[in-house]
């Protein structure tokens, strides 16, 4: 049985914040269950790695909890956050402090092919 979870956020769009809560919440739950969890932000979702973006987004209108709060909760639970290198070309490199590493496409493919890793994409 796999003991690692990789969540690749590639199709989620910050323009649709209702889509953004579940991946971070599920990552936090998996980490609380003692799974090794990493979230890879890439393409349009990579914008969430930039300072000032996730802080302004709310999954539900009127909620006191921003998308950035979801990211911080997941990080505090032990989730590792990474951003793909090409994302920096799109959005810049002023990253939130929760981003631990910049990785390339080969890293994502290698992890996804590992039998010990389950991959979710959003």
Phi, psi and omega in degrees: 000138180293146178237012180231143178235127174246122176254120179254115178261104183233327184261347179285136185246124178305341177288348177239073188299339178298338180278350193269340183289315187302313181300318181288322178295314179296324176297316180296319179297315180298320178295320178295336177272012177071025170272149173281124187231136171225145177245126178254122177259125182212167181053222184300321180294340178298339178300334179294341179282349183273137178304138175089350182273299184295334180295335184265358184253142179229131182300321181230133179303133180088354179289141176280352185255119179278168175299324177297325176298321176297318179297314180298318178299316180296317180298316178297331178283350178113006179287137178262129181252134179225156178233143179282141183307313181300336179298325180296327177293328180281315192244352181101186184232024175272082191270150173295153184294343181287344178286118184265338188199152171254130183231162178255179180300324180298324178298313182298314180297314181300314179296317182296332181274352181286131181295339180273000185242131170259135183245127171251142173238143178228000000 
